[in-house]
């Protein structure tokens, strides 16, 4: 890989840029040979340390996006194969009751080993198996785990794959949403995406009782990874699981109408009311079936949830996203769907930030707001219901990742944030965006080729025109080698090697 020396004379920089341009019109095979080892090294380091940014800002032609995404993915697979970690056991028939175990980090939970069953039912579909993650209730963990396996084999949702974990510890650690278990879910998602037998767009979390609470919270926290979620016999206060985050997944929630323990029936009804209200406002989203089952208490018919969920497939690139970024056991995500928080607007404060993104054509509207709750009902120390208030936040930086499913990358893109036009112009696909988005999401469907970084403190721009640059057009770069599609005043280098003064 060639690197730019920022102190070189402009014509020398131009010659190097010409070489780079020539390099990137080579075949994808030649590209793979040149960059795959570099990418793998970066991914190994990122997976080991949990941080790091790929900085090779190399432009990519629109016609080469898919080929280079494949190169990036293969480097990711190779890096994962080099990790010294406990991996998923081989996928065999679920009825054989094959189990494995993962040791969770001791700094997140002491002496924590998550045993799990992992197996398949039926013949593999063309796109891979859907995967159900079943979370058991809060009884004796060994009997609950055994019951979970029994349920999983009997549910009429095949062909499918099941991951059925046993809670690692009891007492205060008997919660599926705690940070130690978050580590396990992210490991599971990463490894499932590497498994060619699993469909990355058909993953579902569901559970019963304690598993119902867990799956409701996890649905809101990890919605961008899921096709659907199915809590049963649960009921979380909505502050713990903001329903707005579930706009693009299928949500099935069933509780007995007489299940009054911990106000499960009341809280299930509040969830039903919230989803119905949101769906009336946004008919394109919030697909749900929430039911209080007459005459039933804590025990209900558990067989109906997964067949309903199995009808639905994830859209990994929705054009309408609602994300209340909330803490779960002290952990807050920094990315959701195609949004990545580059600079947290909260600073040292602890309020929640609510992001709303809507894309129409090549126009992106981004809202960034502070979400504030006021409790309106409390029972036995449980905050049951709330009024929620929003106010604009005009600080922080957020990266909007893009691909051709979200916008037309061959045309200018406009971004308004809290009503201000903060970007208008061509968006240059780069290897950098592909690598960093994959390292962020682990997701083969979210190797985004381009992005726009929005600084919420920036002044509104007035330019509303930008040249349309085609793959055959002359390209311009600043003296650091960064692509510039709409040059401003200053010296630039053309892809033809000439120095240009604008």
N, C-alpha and C positions, 0 to 999 in steps of 0.2 A: 504494500500500500504506500502511495506517495503522500508526503506531508508538505505543507507549505511553510516556508520560512518567511515570517512577516516582514523581515528587514530586506528582502530581496528587491532589486529594482523592478519597476512595473513591467518592463518587457520580459524579464526573466520569469516573473510571476505569470505573465501571459503564456509563455512557452509551457510552463508547468500545467497551467489550466487547460491548454490545448491537449496535453498528454492525458489529463484526467478525462476530458470530454471524449477523446478517442478511445480511452480504456472502457468507458461505460457504454459504448455502442457494440462492444464485443458480445459474444454469445453468453447465455446464462451459465453454461458449463465453464467457460473461462473465468467468469466472475466468481463462480463458486470456488474454483481452485485458488484464486487470489485472496479471497476474504474469509473463507470459512474458518480457517485456523484462528485468525484474529478475532472473529466473532465468538468462537467457542471459548477462547481464553477469557474474553470479557464476561460471558455468561457464567462460566465456572466461578470467577471472582465475585460476581454479583450474587450468585446463589449461596456462596460460602459466607459472604460478609453481610448480605442483606441490603447493600447500598452500593451506589456507584452509577455514574451516568456515562453513556457512550457519546463521545464528542466528535466522531468523524462525520462532519456535516457534508456528506457527499451527495450531490444531486442524482436523482433517478428519473429516467424518462418514463412518461406515462405508459408507453408500450411495454416497459420492462418491469412494471410493478409486480405482477404475479410471479414472474420468474425469480425475482429477488426476494419476495416473501418466502418462496420455497427454500431458497438458500438460507435465509435467516432462521426458518423453522428447523431445518436439518442441523444447523449449528446449535440450536437450543436443545434438540434431542441428544446430540452428541455430548453436550455439556452435562445434561442431566444423567446420562449414562456413566459419566465419570465420577459422579458424586458418591461419597461413601455414606450411604444412608439406608435405612430400612425401607424397602419398597413393598408395594402391594404384592401379595402372593399370586401365583399364576391363576388365571380364571378357569375354574372347573365348575361342574354342575353344583348348584346350590344345595341339592339334596345330600351331597356327600359331606356336608358340614365341615368344610375345610376352613381353618382359622389361621390368622396371623396376629402380630402385635407390633405396636409402635411405642417406643419410649418417648414420652413428652419431655420437653426441656425442664430441668429441675428448678430453674429460676422462675418459671411460670407456675409450676405445681410440683411439690416434692413427691418423690416416689410414685410417679404416675406412669402406668403402663396401660395403653388402650388396646385391649384385645378386640378382635373383630372377625366376623364371618364375611366372606367375600365369594360370591358365586353367581352363576348365570342360570336362567331358565329359558328353554326353547332354543330355536335356531336363530343364529345371528341375522338381523335385518341388513339390507344393503348398506345403510348409513351407520351401522353399528347399533349396539344395544342402548336403550334408555337405562339410566342408572338411578335407582332409588336409594336414598340414605335414610334408614329407619332409626329413630331415637326412642329408646324405651322409657318407661315410667320409673317412679322413684321407690319401688319396692326393693326387695332383696336383689342385688344387681345380677347375681348368677341366674336366678329364676327368671328375672325380667329379660335377660339376654337370651336365654333358651326360648322363652315365649316369643321374643322378637324373631328368632330364626324360624320358629313354627309358623308365625303369621306370614313371614316373607315367602315361604315356600307355598303357602295356601292361597295367597291373594291372586286373583285372576287378572294379572297384568302382564303376562308374558307375551312375546319374548322380552326379557329384561335382565338386568344385573342388579344385585343388592349388595350394599355395604351396611353391615349391621354391627355397630360398635357396642362394647360394654363400657359403662362409665368407669374411668380409672380409679376414682376414690369416692367415698361416701361422705356424709356430714356436710360441711360447708362447701365442699368441692362437687357436690351432686348437682351440677348445673351444666347444661350443654352449651351455654353461650359464653362461658368464661374464657379468658384469654388463652389458657392452655389448650382448650378445645378449639379455639379459633386457629391456633397453630396447626392443629390436626386437620381442620376443614380445608385450610389453604394448601396443605401438603396433599390431601386427598384430591382436590380439584386439579392441582398441578400434575399429579401422577395419572389421574383419570384422563386428562387431555393428551397425555403421551401414549395412552393405550388405544391402539387403532380399532379395538373391538367395542369401544364406547363412543356413542354419539355425543359430541360436545354441546349440542343444542337440545339435549333431552336429559337434563339432570334435575332431580327433585328432592327436596328435603321434606320429611313428614315424621310425625311421631304422636305418641299418646301420653296424656297427663303431663308429667315433667317434660316428656319429649314434645308435647303439644306447645308448652311454653317456649321450649328451645327452638322448635321449628318456626314459630311465629316470629320470634326475634331474629333468627337467622335469615328468614325470608326477606325482612326489611334491610338487614345489614348486607347480605350477599345477593340481592335480587338480580344484579347484572350477570351473575353466573347461572341463574336458574331458569328453567322453563316453567316451573311451578312449585308450590309448597302446599302442604296439607296438615296443619295442626288439628288434633282431635282431643276432645275432653280437656281443653285448656282455656285460656283467656287472659291475655296480658293487657294491662293498661296501655293505651295507645302511645303514651310517651315513651314506652320501652320498645315499640315497634311501629314507627310512623308509617301509616298506610300509603302515603304519597309515594314512597319508594317502590311500591309494588305495581306501579302503573303498567309495566310491560310484562308482567308474569301472570300466570293463572293461579288463583288462590282459592283453596277449598278448606272450609272450616266447619267442623261438625261437633256439637256439644249437646249433651242431654239437657232438656228444658228444666229438669229438676236438679241439675248438678249445681248446687248453690255453694259448695265448698270453695272458699277463697273467692267467692262471687264469680265463679267461672261462667255461669249462664248470663249474668248481667254484663260482664265484660265482653262475652261473645256477641251479645246483642249490640253493644256499643261499636264493636268492630264491624258488624253488619251494617249499621247505620252509616258509619264513616265510608265504607266502600260504596254503598248505594249512592251517597251524596257525591262522591268523587266521580263515579261512573256517569251520573247525570250531567256533571259539568264537562267531562271528557269522555264522550261515548266511544272513542277509539281505544280506550284502555280500561284497566281495572276489571278484567274478566274475573268473575268470582261466583262461588256458590257457598253461602254461609247459612247454616241451618241449626236452629234449636229444635231438637227432636222430641216431640211430645211424649210424655210418659216415661222418659228415660232419665236416669241419674248419671253417675260417673261411668258406668259401663254402657257402651253403645255398640252398634254394628260397625266394625272397623273395616269391612271389606269393600266399601264403596269409594274410598278416597283415591286409591292409586289408579283404578281403571278410569276415573274421571280425569285425573292429572295427565295420564298417558296420552290423551288426545292432543296435548298442546306441545308446541315446539318453541324454543327460545328464538326471539329476534335479537341477535347480538348488536345490532346497529339501529336502535330506534331513533326516530327524528324528534321525539318528544320525551324529555327526561325530567323527572322531578326527584330531587335528592336532598333529603334532610340529613346532613352529616352529623350523626350522633355518636356519643361514646357508648361502647358496650364493654363493661368491665374495665373501664379506663383506656380502652383502645379505640382509636378513631381512624377510619379509612381515609386515604388521601386520593382515592380514585374511584370512579363509578361510571359504568358504561364508557363513554368516550371523553369524560371530563377528568382532568388531573390537576390537583391543587399544587401549583408550583410554589406559591407563597401563601401561607395560611393568613387570612385576614384577621383572625382573632388575636394574633400576637400572644401575649401572656394571659389573655382572658379566656373564659371557659364557655362562652355562649355557643349555641348551635348556629350553623350557617346552612341556609336553604338555597340550593341552586335549581334554577329552572331553565331548561334549554328547549327552544322550539326552532325547527328548521323548515323553511318553506322555500323550495327551489335552492338557490345559492345564498339565501339570506338567513343568517343565524341571529336569533334573539336570545340573549343570556340575561337572566336575572340573578342577582346575588343579594340575599337578604338575611337579616338576623331573625331567628325564630325564638319567640318567648312564650312560655307557658304560664297560665294562671289556673291553679286547681279550683274546680267548681264543685267537686264532690269527693268526700273522703269517708271510707268505711273501715273501722277497725285498724286504722293506721295505713290503709292502702289508698293511695290517690287514684280515684276511679275515672274521673273525667276532667276535661280541661277546656279552657278557651285558649286559642293560639293567636298570636299577633306577629306580624312581619313588618320589618322596616329595612330600608335599603342600606347596603354596606358598599361603600365605594373605596375599598382598599383591598390589597391582596392581588395575587396573580393566579390565573387559571389557564391551563393549556387545553385547548379543544382539539382533540385528535380527529382526523377526517379521513374518509376514503370515498370511493365513487358510489357507495350505497347511501352516503349521507349528502354529498354534494357532487356536482360535476367539476372535477378537478381541472378540466380543460378551460374553465371559464372563471372570471373573477368571483371572489367570495366576499361578502360583507358581514361584519359582526357588529351588532349593537349590544351593549351591556348596560343594563339599567337605563335604557333609552338613548345612550350616547353611541354615536358611530365611532368605534375605536379601531376598526380595520376595514380596509377595502382594497382588494388587489388579488393578484394571482398567488396561489399557494404552491410552493415548490415541494414535490415529493422528495424525501431524502432517506438514505439508509439509516441515518440517526433516529428518525422517528419510528421506523420499523423495529429497530433493536430495542429502543427504550420502552416502547409500548408493550412489546412482548415480555420484556423483563419486569414490567409493572403488573400485567394481567395474567401471565402464563398461558394465554388463551390463543389457540390457532386461528380463531375468528377475529381476533383483535390485534393483528399485526398491522397497525395503522401506518400508511405511507406518508402522511402529511399531518401538520398541525398548525394552529395559530395560537400564539401566546398573548393573552389579554391582561394588560395591567389596568386594574380598576381605578387607579389614581390618575391615569393619563387624561389629557385634554381631548375633547372631541375633535376628530379630524374633519376637514372640509372637502377634501378631494373625494369625488365620487366616480371618477373614471380611472380605468387602468387598462393597459394594453393586453390584448389576448395573445398569449405566447403559445405557439404550437411547437411540437417536437422539432420542426424544421427551422424555427425562428432563431435569430441570433440571440444568444444569452449573454448576460452581463454579470460580473462578479466584482465585489469590492476588493481592496488590496489584501485582505486577510484570506481571500478565497471563498467567502460566503456568497451564495447565489443572490442576486438582486434582480427581481423581475420588473419593478417599477423604479428605475434609478432616480435618485434625488441629486442635488448639487454635489459635485465632487468628481474625483478621478475614479474611473472604473476600467476594468479589463473585459474586452469582448471575447466571446468564445472563438473568434477568428484570430485572436492574438493581438489585436490592435488596442492601443490605449485610447480611452474615450473620456472627454471632459464634458460633463453635463452642467 
